[in-house]
Amino acid sequence: MIEIVDAVKVVEVISKNLDGISKNTSNFRKLPDTFWGYFAKGHDQKGKFAVILTYSEQGSDVDELLKMYEEWVTKILNSINFSY
């Protein structure tokens, strides 16, 4: 299980990375006209983390991605035994 302090570190790393990307307009020079996405992943001693940032003029694209994520989370949660 991830500890609170570790979760904070993950979010700090991701936010600093995204902040750096946002300050360099050349990162966005060759974007498609109607959609784009960014993903990054990293790890520490305990596990891995990832972030996916998506933009689409077709809102259903984003909704579909979120639905896939929610289905994945449900599948994982259903496979975990929460008995203490």
N, C-alpha and C positions, 0 to 999 in steps of 0.2 A: 504494500500500500504506500502511496506517495505521501510523504510528510508535508505539512503546511509550508515549512521553510523551503523545501525543494520545489513545490508548486510555484511559490513566489519567484524563485530563481529562474524557472522555466519562462514564466511570463516576462520577467525582466529582460532575459536574453532575446526573446522574440520581439518585444517592443523596441529594444535598441536597434535590432536588425532592421525592422520595418521603418523606423525613424531615419536611419541612414539611407535606406533605399529611397524614401520619399523626398529627400533633399537633393537628389541627383536626377535632374530631368532626363538625362540620357538613358536612364533605366526604362523610360516610357516612350522613347522615340519611335519604336517599330511595333507599336501595339496594333492588333487588328481593329477594324472599325467598330465592331459590335460587341466584342467580348474580350476579356483577358483574365488571366489568372496568375497567381504567384504561389509557390509553395517552398517551404524550407523545412528541413528536419535537422535534429541534433540529438545528442545523447549525453548522459552523465554516467556515473558508476552504477546507477540502479536501473536505468531504462532509457528509452528513446522518447522523443517528442516531435511533433510536427504541427505546422500551421498551413492552412490553405486559405488564400484570399482570392475571391472570385467576383468578377463584375460581368454582367451581361445586360444588354438592352432588352433581352427576352427574359422577363422575370421568372418564367417557368423553368429556365435553365438552373437558376440559383435554387429555386424550390425543389427541383429534382435532386440536385446535389445534397441539399439538406435532408431530404427524405432518405437517400441512400445512407447518409451518415447516421440518421436516427435508427434505421433498420440494423445497421452494423452494431450500434450501441446496445440495442435491445437484444440482439443475438449474443453479444458478449456477456451482458448482465444475466441473461437466462442461463448461461453456462457456468456462472460463478456460484459457488455454494456460500451463502452468507451466514451460515450457522456459527455461533460463537460459543 
